[in-house]
Amino acid sequence: SSRTARSEEDRDSLWDAWGSWSECSRTCGGGASYSLRRCLSSKTCEGRNIRYRTCSNVDCPPEAGDFRAQQCSAHNDVKYQGQFYEWLPVSNDPDNPCSLKCQAKGVALVVELAPKVLDGTRCYTESLDMCISGLCQIVGCDRQLGSTVKEDNCGVCNGDGSTCRLVRGQYKSQLSANKLDDTVVAIPYGSRQVRLVLKGPDHLYLETKTLQGVKSENSLSSTGSFLVDNSSIDFQKFPDKEILRISGPLTADFTIKIHYAGAADSSVQFIFYQPIIHQWRETDFFPCSASCGGGYQLTSAECFDLRSNRVVADQYCHYYPENVKPKPKLQECNLDPCPASDGYKQIMPYDLYHPLPRWESTPWTACSSSCGGGIQSRSVSCVEEDIQGHISPVEEWKCMYTPKMPVVQPCNIFDCPKWLAQEWSPCTVTCGQGLRYRVVLCIDHTGMHTGGCSPKTKPHIKEECIVPTPCYKPREKLPVEAKLPWYKQAQELEEGAVVSEEPS
């Protein structure tokens, strides 16, 4: 019976049929199973008598721990050179990744406790490749043995990279007297391959918010690897530089912030792959525009949030340049003639050569406020264009295949310019009563020097000051006032300088 069960490719060979698959070497996390066959010839058969396949390709629960660590800890109750040790795994051995090397806890003792790890043990921590019979075998992201299929940058197995977008940029700190920190970049849930490099005296720190709304902070105070909301963070701190890496996918929304620490400016370069979580989705056809005699019906497109599985405002899809909004599709419908008793139908037959009715808007009115938040409005109407190109208004329902444009929107929502007073100068005298001065600038919401601040609220730019040292005039010496006043000294210095248009 075993001979009749031979597979097609083995019919002419000297091998028996393959036997049944063995039990999986692991119950989770990816193990190996094998199948055997017998050589029926008195001579040696060409080929192998054992084959393997992957199995139990479901992730292990977090409490299960590392498979290699389990194999090391199994030796904890066995004496090594007359002594008990607690053994920890040594991973990523480049010379022999499939031997069981373990290190004694608290001691610089590394020992090979077994020549082979159990089948299904990962060769390297950051790879799906597995050890089988002491040899490292390639495993693709499809969890199949011998497969070379890899994940794309978005984390999709054998993907084409279309489900995410590369975000890269640079941030430069702009110190101001009333700010202790600033946001560098917000990195959303699901992003991958995050890398930030800060150069300068300032420090990075993290704020996170889970999808359930739980917030937390991490100060990133020392070099090391640690977990933040189940995302593994690798952080390196140098005297003049900080490097942050997160392989991802992020399990929360991360906001990277900078904490000002020095007078010098800092710069941060960042790069990551952000998932496209809003995509256009074509709707079904809307109801027919006529009940009989021929009408038309259209599809539209709606912006869909892939995380929450709900429709959101169109602006979320416009955020991704990769997203192209599908054009409406049109088809004729209810082409049966109208019954004679009706005498009419709801609309005239639709001429396929006509453009679709469309929304048309007037320009926005001027903003009601130049800063601090105002509103502007416009009128929106449904229009139709005939074959000659004449445009005429029609009923609004004809345009309902596409959402109506907003008629009101906020504008100039940035803060109004504010006065910013610099530090006072030293007093103009070395004794007694004098004056001191300061520069007062009008600063806009970006921190740039501008106009538009109210003269009524401008802080004063000079005030009297008293130096506690008393003034006195010895009879035989020149009076203190005989020295040129400070502003005349300044004029003398400037007379020799070349006059130019540039401020100096």
C-alpha positions as CSV (number, residue, x, y, z in Angstrom):
1,S,0.0,0.0,0.0
2,S,2.9,2.3,0.7
3,R,4.3,1.7,-2.8
4,T,1.0,2.7,-4.5
5,A,1.0,5.9,-2.5
6,R,4.1,7.2,-4.1
7,S,3.9,10.7,-5.5
8,E,4.3,11.5,-9.2
9,E,7.8,12.8,-9.0
10,D,9.0,9.7,-7.0
11,R,7.5,7.1,-9.3
12,D,10.6,6.4,-11.2
13,S,13.0,6.8,-8.3
14,L,14.3,4.3,-5.7
15,W,12.5,6.1,-2.8
16,D,9.4,5.0,-0.9
17,A,6.6,7.6,-0.4
18,W,7.0,10.3,2.1
19,G,5.7,9.5,5.6
20,S,3.2,11.6,7.6
21,W,4.3,14.9,9.2
22,S,5.7,14.8,12.8
23,E,4.2,16.8,15.6
24,C,5.3,20.5,15.6
25,S,8.5,21.2,17.6
26,R,6.7,24.2,19.2
27,T,3.1,25.1,20.0
28,C,3.5,28.8,19.0
29,G,6.0,31.3,17.6
30,G,7.0,29.2,14.6
31,G,8.3,25.7,14.9
32,A,9.3,22.9,12.5
33,S,7.8,19.5,11.6
34,Y,9.5,16.8,9.6
35,S,8.6,13.9,7.3
36,L,10.7,10.8,6.4
37,R,11.0,8.4,3.5
38,R,12.8,5.1,3.0
39,C,15.4,4.1,0.4
40,L,14.1,0.9,-1.3
41,S,17.3,0.2,-3.2
42,S,20.3,-1.8,-1.9
43,K,22.4,1.0,-3.4
44,T,22.3,4.6,-2.0
45,C,19.5,6.7,-3.2
46,E,20.1,10.3,-4.5
47,G,18.4,13.0,-2.5
48,R,17.4,13.5,1.1
49,N,15.4,11.1,3.3
50,I,14.0,14.0,5.5
51,R,12.1,17.1,4.7
52,Y,10.9,20.0,6.9
53,R,8.1,22.6,7.0
54,T,7.1,25.4,9.3
55,C,4.2,25.0,11.7
56,S,2.5,26.8,14.7
57,N,3.0,30.1,13.0
58,V,1.0,32.0,15.6
59,D,2.6,34.5,17.9
60,C,3.3,33.3,21.5
61,P,1.6,35.1,24.4
62,P,3.9,37.8,25.9
63,E,4.2,35.8,29.2
64,A,5.6,32.7,27.3
65,G,9.1,34.4,27.1
66,D,11.9,33.8,24.7
67,F,12.3,30.2,23.4
68,R,16.1,30.3,23.6
69,A,15.9,31.7,27.1
70,Q,13.6,28.7,28.1
71,Q,16.2,26.3,26.8
72,C,19.0,28.0,28.8
73,S,16.9,28.1,32.0
74,A,16.2,24.4,31.7
75,H,19.9,23.9,32.8
76,N,19.5,25.9,36.0
77,D,18.9,22.8,38.2
78,V,21.9,21.0,36.7
79,K,25.3,21.5,38.3
80,Y,28.0,22.9,36.0
81,Q,31.6,22.2,37.3
82,G,30.1,21.4,40.7
83,Q,28.0,24.6,41.0
84,F,24.4,25.8,40.2
85,Y,24.0,28.9,37.9
86,E,21.1,30.8,36.6
87,W,21.6,30.7,32.8
88,L,20.7,33.5,30.4
89,P,20.7,33.2,26.5
90,V,23.5,34.5,24.3
91,S,21.8,35.5,21.1
92,N,23.0,36.5,17.6
93,D,26.2,34.5,17.6
94,P,27.6,35.1,14.1
95,D,29.8,32.0,14.1
96,N,27.2,29.4,15.2
97,P,23.7,30.9,15.7
98,C,22.2,27.4,16.2
99,S,24.2,26.2,19.2
100,L,22.8,26.8,22.7
101,K,25.2,29.3,24.2
102,C,24.3,30.6,27.7
103,Q,25.8,33.1,30.1
104,A,25.8,32.6,33.9
105,K,23.9,35.4,35.6
106,G,26.2,37.9,37.4
107,V,29.4,36.0,36.2
108,A,31.5,36.5,33.0
109,L,31.0,32.8,32.1
110,V,29.7,31.8,28.7
111,V,29.2,28.1,28.0
112,E,27.8,26.1,25.1
113,L,25.3,23.9,27.0
114,A,24.1,22.0,23.8
115,P,25.5,21.7,20.3
116,K,22.1,22.4,18.8
117,V,19.1,24.5,19.9
118,L,15.6,22.9,19.5
119,D,14.1,23.0,16.1
120,G,12.2,26.2,15.5
121,T,14.5,28.5,17.6
122,R,15.2,31.7,15.8
123,C,18.7,32.0,14.5
124,Y,18.8,35.8,15.2
125,T,16.5,37.9,17.3
126,E,15.5,40.3,14.5
127,S,14.9,37.6,11.9
128,L,12.3,34.8,11.1
129,D,15.1,32.4,10.0
130,M,15.0,29.3,12.2
131,C,17.4,26.6,13.3
132,I,16.5,23.1,12.1
133,S,18.8,20.2,13.1
134,G,21.5,22.6,14.1
135,L,21.5,24.6,10.8
136,C,20.0,28.0,10.1
137,Q,17.3,27.8,7.5
138,I,15.8,30.8,5.6
139,V,12.2,31.6,6.5
140,G,10.3,34.4,4.5
141,C,7.8,36.8,6.0
142,D,5.1,34.4,4.7
143,R,6.5,32.0,7.4
144,Q,7.4,29.4,4.8
145,L,10.7,27.5,4.9
146,G,13.1,28.5,2.0
147,S,10.9,31.5,1.1
148,T,12.8,34.7,0.3
149,V,9.7,36.9,0.5
150,K,10.3,40.0,2.6
151,E,8.2,42.7,4.2
152,D,8.1,46.1,2.5
153,N,8.9,49.3,4.3
154,C,5.2,49.5,5.4
155,G,5.4,46.0,7.1
156,V,3.3,44.3,4.5
157,C,4.6,40.8,3.5
158,N,5.6,40.9,-0.2
159,G,4.0,44.4,-0.4
160,D,4.7,47.1,-2.9
161,G,5.2,49.9,-0.4
162,S,1.9,51.6,-1.3
163,T,0.3,51.5,2.1
164,C,2.7,53.9,3.7
165,R,4.6,57.1,2.9
166,L,8.2,58.2,3.7
167,V,8.2,61.3,5.9
168,R,11.5,63.1,6.4
169,G,12.3,66.6,7.7
170,Q,14.3,68.8,9.8
171,Y,13.5,70.9,12.9
172,K,15.6,73.9,14.1
173,S,15.0,75.2,17.7
174,Q,14.1,78.9,18.0
175,L,14.8,80.0,21.5
176,S,12.5,82.5,23.1
177,A,12.2,83.8,26.7
178,N,8.8,82.4,27.4
179,K,9.2,78.8,26.0
180,L,10.9,75.9,27.8
181,D,10.2,73.3,25.1
182,D,8.7,72.7,21.7
183,T,7.2,70.0,19.5
184,V,9.6,68.5,16.9
185,V,7.3,66.1,15.1
186,A,4.1,64.0,15.7
187,I,4.5,60.4,14.6
188,P,1.2,58.5,14.3
189,Y,0.2,55.0,15.5
190,G,1.5,52.3,13.2
191,S,4.6,54.2,11.9
192,R,7.8,52.2,11.3
193,Q,11.6,52.6,11.0
194,V,11.6,55.9,13.0
195,R,15.0,57.6,13.4
196,L,15.8,61.0,14.9
197,V,19.2,62.7,15.4
198,L,19.4,65.8,17.6
199,K,22.6,67.9,17.4
200,G,23.1,70.6,20.0
201,P,22.7,71.1,23.7
202,D,19.0,70.4,24.0
203,H,17.3,67.2,25.0
204,L,14.6,65.0,23.4
205,Y,11.6,63.6,25.3
206,L,8.5,61.6,24.4
207,E,4.8,62.1,24.9
208,T,2.5,59.2,23.9
209,K,-1.2,58.7,23.5
210,T,-2.7,55.3,23.0
211,L,-5.8,54.7,20.8
212,Q,-7.7,54.4,24.1
213,G,-6.6,57.9,25.0
214,V,-4.1,57.0,27.7
215,K,-1.3,59.5,27.9
216,S,2.3,59.2,29.2
217,E,5.7,60.9,29.1
218,N,9.3,59.6,29.0
219,S,12.2,61.9,29.7
220,L,14.8,59.8,27.8
221,S,17.4,60.5,30.5
222,S,20.0,57.8,29.7
223,T,21.3,55.6,26.9
224,G,19.6,52.2,26.6
225,S,16.7,50.2,25.2
226,F,13.3,50.3,26.9
227,L,9.6,49.9,26.3
228,V,7.2,52.8,25.9
229,D,3.5,51.7,25.4
230,N,4.8,48.3,24.2
231,S,7.0,49.9,21.5
232,S,10.8,49.1,21.9
233,I,12.9,52.3,22.0
234,D,16.6,52.5,21.4
235,F,18.1,55.7,22.7
236,Q,21.8,56.9,22.6
237,K,22.9,60.0,24.5
238,F,26.2,61.8,23.7
239,P,27.5,65.1,25.0
240,D,26.5,67.0,21.9
241,K,24.1,64.6,20.2
242,E,21.1,62.3,20.8
243,I,19.9,59.5,18.6
244,L,16.4,57.9,18.9
245,R,15.4,54.7,17.0
246,I,12.1,52.9,17.0
247,S,11.7,50.0,14.6
248,G,7.9,49.9,15.1
249,P,5.2,49.6,14.3
250,L,4.3,52.2,16.9
251,T,1.6,51.0,19.3
252,A,0.5,54.6,20.2
253,D,0.7,58.1,18.7
254,F,4.1,59.5,19.6
255,T,4.9,63.2,19.9
256,I,8.7,63.9,20.0
257,K,9.5,67.1,21.9
258,I,12.6,69.1,22.6
259,H,13.5,70.5,26.0
260,Y,15.7,73.7,25.8
261,A,18.8,73.3,27.8
262,G,21.4,75.8,26.3
263,A,21.8,79.1,24.7
264,A,22.9,77.6,21.4
265,D,20.3,76.4,18.8
266,S,19.8,72.7,18.2
267,S,18.7,70.9,15.0
268,V,16.8,67.6,14.7
269,Q,16.7,65.4,11.6
270,F,13.9,62.8,11.4
271,I,12.7,60.1,9.0
272,F,10.0,57.5,9.3
273,Y,7.4,55.5,7.3
274,Q,3.9,56.6,8.1
275,P,0.9,54.4,7.4
276,I,-1.7,55.8,5.0
277,I,-4.7,55.4,7.3
278,H,-7.2,57.4,5.3
279,Q,-8.1,56.2,1.8
280,W,-10.7,57.0,-0.8
281,R,-13.5,54.5,-1.2
282,E,-16.0,54.4,-4.0
283,T,-19.6,54.4,-3.0
284,D,-22.4,52.3,-4.5
285,F,-24.6,53.9,-7.1
286,F,-27.0,56.5,-5.8
287,P,-30.7,56.0,-6.6
288,C,-31.8,56.6,-10.1
289,S,-32.7,60.2,-11.0
290,A,-35.9,59.2,-12.8
291,S,-38.5,56.5,-12.0
292,C,-39.1,55.7,-15.7
293,G,-38.2,56.8,-19.2
294,G,-34.5,56.8,-18.6
295,G,-32.4,58.5,-16.0
296,Y,-28.9,58.4,-14.6
297,Q,-27.3,57.4,-11.4
298,L,-23.8,58.1,-10.1
299,T,-21.2,56.9,-7.7
300,S,-19.2,59.2,-5.5
301,A,-16.0,58.8,-3.3
302,E,-15.8,59.0,0.5
303,C,-12.8,59.3,2.7
304,F,-12.5,56.2,4.9
305,D,-10.5,55.8,8.1
306,L,-8.9,52.4,8.0
307,R,-8.2,52.4,11.8
308,S,-11.8,53.2,13.0
309,N,-13.6,51.7,10.0
310,R,-15.7,54.8,9.5
311,V,-16.2,57.6,7.0
312,V,-14.5,60.9,7.8
313,A,-14.2,64.4,6.3
314,D,-12.6,64.6,2.8
315,Q,-9.7,66.7,4.1
316,Y,-8.1,63.7,5.8
317,C,-7.6,62.0,2.4
318,H,-6.3,65.2,0.8
319,Y,-3.5,65.1,3.3
320,Y,-1.8,62.2,1.4
321,P,-0.6,63.2,-2.1
322,E,-0.5,59.5,-2.9
323,N,-4.3,59.3,-2.6
324,V,-6.1,60.0,-5.9
325,K,-9.9,60.6,-5.5
326,P,-11.8,58.3,-7.9
327,K,-13.9,60.1,-10.5
328,P,-17.7,59.6,-10.3
329,K,-19.0,56.8,-12.5
330,L,-22.3,57.3,-14.4
331,Q,-24.8,54.8,-15.8
332,E,-28.2,55.0,-17.3
333,C,-31.1,53.4,-15.4
334,N,-34.9,52.9,-15.4
335,L,-34.9,52.9,-19.2
336,D,-38.5,51.5,-19.5
337,P,-41.0,53.9,-21.0
338,C,-43.2,55.8,-18.6
339,P,-46.9,54.5,-18.5
340,A,-49.3,56.6,-20.6
341,S,-51.3,57.5,-17.5
342,D,-48.3,59.4,-16.0
343,G,-47.8,61.7,-18.9
344,Y,-44.5,62.8,-17.5
345,K,-41.3,61.6,-15.8
346,Q,-39.2,63.1,-13.0
347,I,-36.5,64.5,-15.3
348,M,-35.6,64.7,-18.9
349,P,-33.4,61.9,-20.3
350,Y,-29.8,62.6,-19.5
351,D,-27.5,63.4,-22.4
352,L,-24.2,61.5,-22.0
353,Y,-22.3,64.3,-23.7
354,H,-23.3,66.9,-21.1
355,P,-21.0,67.5,-18.2
356,L,-22.4,66.5,-14.8
357,P,-24.2,69.1,-12.7
358,R,-21.6,70.6,-10.4
359,W,-21.1,72.8,-7.4
360,E,-19.8,76.2,-8.2
361,S,-18.7,78.8,-5.6
362,T,-18.0,82.5,-5.4
363,P,-14.6,83.6,-4.0
364,W,-14.2,83.7,-0.3
365,T,-14.9,87.0,1.4
366,A,-12.1,88.8,3.2
367,C,-11.3,87.5,6.6
368,S,-13.3,89.2,9.4
369,S,-10.1,89.5,11.5
370,S,-6.4,89.9,10.4
371,C,-5.2,87.6,13.3
372,G,-6.5,85.8,16.3
373,G,-9.2,83.9,14.4
374,G,-11.9,85.2,12.1
375,I,-14.4,83.8,9.6
376,Q,-14.9,84.1,5.9
377,S,-17.9,83.0,3.7
378,R,-18.9,82.3,0.2
379,S,-22.0,81.2,-1.7
380,V,-22.3,77.8,-3.3
381,S,-24.8,76.8,-5.9
382,C,-25.5,73.8,-8.2
383,V,-25.1,74.6,-11.9
384,E,-25.4,72.7,-15.2
385,E,-23.7,73.4,-18.5
386,D,-25.4,72.8,-21.8
387,I,-23.7,71.7,-25.1
388,Q,-23.0,75.3,-26.0
389,G,-21.2,75.9,-22.7
390,H,-24.0,78.1,-21.2
391,I,-24.1,77.7,-17.4
392,S,-27.4,77.9,-15.6
393,P,-28.4,77.2,-11.9
394,V,-30.4,74.0,-11.2
395,E,-31.9,72.2,-8.2
396,E,-29.4,71.3,-5.5
397,W,-30.3,67.5,-5.5
398,K,-28.7,67.2,-8.9
399,C,-25.3,67.9,-7.3
400,M,-25.8,65.6,-4.3
401,Y,-23.6,62.9,-5.9
402,T,-20.7,64.9,-4.5
403,P,-20.6,66.6,-1.0
404,K,-21.5,70.3,-1.0
405,M,-18.6,72.6,-0.4
406,P,-18.4,74.4,2.9
407,V,-19.8,78.0,2.9
408,V,-18.0,79.2,6.0
409,Q,-14.5,78.6,7.2
410,P,-12.2,79.9,9.9
411,C,-9.3,82.1,8.8
412,N,-6.2,83.8,10.2
413,I,-6.4,81.5,13.3
414,F,-2.8,82.4,14.3
415,D,-2.1,84.5,17.3
416,C,-1.9,88.3,16.9
417,P,1.5,90.0,17.0
418,K,2.7,90.7,20.6
419,W,5.2,93.1,22.1
420,L,8.4,91.4,23.3
421,A,10.7,93.4,25.6
422,Q,14.4,92.6,25.6
423,E,16.7,93.0,28.7
424,W,17.5,96.4,30.1
425,S,20.8,98.0,29.3
426,P,23.2,98.9,32.1
427,C,22.6,102.3,33.7
428,T,24.1,105.2,31.7
429,V,26.0,106.6,34.7
430,T,28.5,105.0,37.1
431,C,27.0,106.9,40.1
432,G,23.9,108.7,41.1
433,Q,20.8,108.9,38.8
434,G,20.8,108.1,35.1
435,L,18.8,106.3,32.5
436,R,18.6,102.7,31.1
437,Y,17.2,101.6,27.8
438,R,15.8,98.4,26.2
439,V,14.7,97.2,22.8
440,V,11.0,96.4,22.4
441,L,10.0,94.3,19.3
442,C,6.7,93.5,17.8
443,I,6.8,89.7,17.2
444,D,4.4,87.6,15.1
445,H,3.2,84.0,15.7
446,T,6.3,82.6,13.9
447,G,8.7,84.6,16.1
448,M,9.6,87.0,13.3
449,H,9.9,90.8,13.7
450,T,6.8,92.4,12.3
451,G,4.3,95.4,12.6
452,G,0.7,95.5,13.8
453,C,1.1,95.6,17.6
454,S,-1.1,98.2,19.4
455,P,0.9,101.4,20.3
456,K,-1.2,101.7,23.4
457,T,0.1,98.5,24.9
458,K,3.8,99.0,24.0
459,P,6.1,98.7,27.1
460,H,8.2,101.7,27.7
461,I,11.7,101.7,26.3
462,K,13.5,103.9,28.8
463,E,13.4,104.5,32.5
464,E,15.3,106.2,35.3
465,C,17.9,104.2,37.2
466,I,19.9,104.9,40.3
467,V,23.4,103.6,40.9
468,P,23.9,103.3,44.7
469,T,27.5,104.7,44.5
470,P,27.4,108.4,45.6
471,C,28.9,111.0,43.2
472,Y,31.6,113.4,44.6
473,K,34.0,116.1,43.1
474,P,37.5,116.4,44.6
475,R,38.6,120.1,44.3
476,E,41.9,119.4,42.7
477,K,40.6,116.8,40.1
478,L,38.3,117.2,37.1
479,P,34.6,116.5,37.7
480,V,33.1,113.2,36.7
481,E,31.0,114.9,34.1
482,A,34.1,116.2,32.2
483,K,34.3,112.7,30.6
484,L,32.4,112.6,27.3
485,P,28.8,111.4,27.8
486,W,28.3,107.8,26.6
487,Y,26.2,108.8,23.6
488,K,28.9,111.3,22.4
489,Q,31.5,108.6,22.6
490,A,29.3,106.4,20.4
491,Q,29.0,109.2,17.8
492,E,32.7,109.7,17.7
493,L,33.2,105.9,17.0
494,E,30.6,106.0,14.2
495,E,32.0,109.0,12.3
496,G,34.9,106.9,11.1
497,A,32.6,104.1,9.8
498,V,31.4,103.9,6.2
499,V,27.7,104.6,5.9
500,S,25.7,101.8,4.3
501,E,22.0,101.0,3.8
502,E,22.3,97.8,5.9
503,P,21.6,98.0,9.6
504,S,24.8,97.6,11.7
